[in-house]
Amino acid sequence: MGIFDRFKNRAAQDKARKMSDAAEKKANEATGSKHQDQVDAAQQNIEGRLGMDRDRPEQQ
């Protein structure tokens, strides 16, 4: 089982998405939202690499 196989599970994806949102919020708070665009781009990049694109419909 590869490291990315666990993200096929919807519950794990939901938990990872919540953690990603929390990390984004913390980063924005720490920087006073000065780098909000870069933080958002980094979050989207990471989620895309993990197969968690928010723009794509959920696959079953």
N, C-alpha and C positions, 0 to 999 in steps of 0.2 A: 504494500500500500504506500503510495507516494504522499508527500506532504500536502499536496493540493487536493487529494481525494476526500479529505474530511470536510472540505467546503462544499461538497456536493449535497451534503445534508442541510436541508433548509433551516433547521433549528441552529445549526452551527453558523450558517450564513447570517441569520438574524442577530446572533450574539456578536459575531465579528463586526457587523455593521454598527451595532450600538457602541462597541469598543472603539471603532474607527471614528464615530461621531464624537465620542467623549475625548479622544486624543486631539481631534481637530479643535474642539472647544477649549481645551487646556492650552494648546499652542497659541490660539488666538488671544486668550486671556493673558498669557505670559508676554506676548509681544504687543499688547494693547491694540490688537487687530491691525497693526501696521503692515503685516505681511500676509493678510488674509487671502489674497489671490494666490500666492505661492503655496500656502498651507492647503488651500482647496485643490490646487493642481496636484500636489503631492498625494493627497488623499485619493483623488480620482485615479492617479497612476497606480497606486498600491492596490486599490480595489479592483482595477482592471486586470492587473497581473494575477490576482487571486480568483478571477472569474466572477466578481461581484459587481459588475457594471450596473449602476442604477438606471441607466438609460435603456438597457435591454429589458424586455419582458422576462419574468421569471420562467425558467424552464423546469419541467417536472420530471 
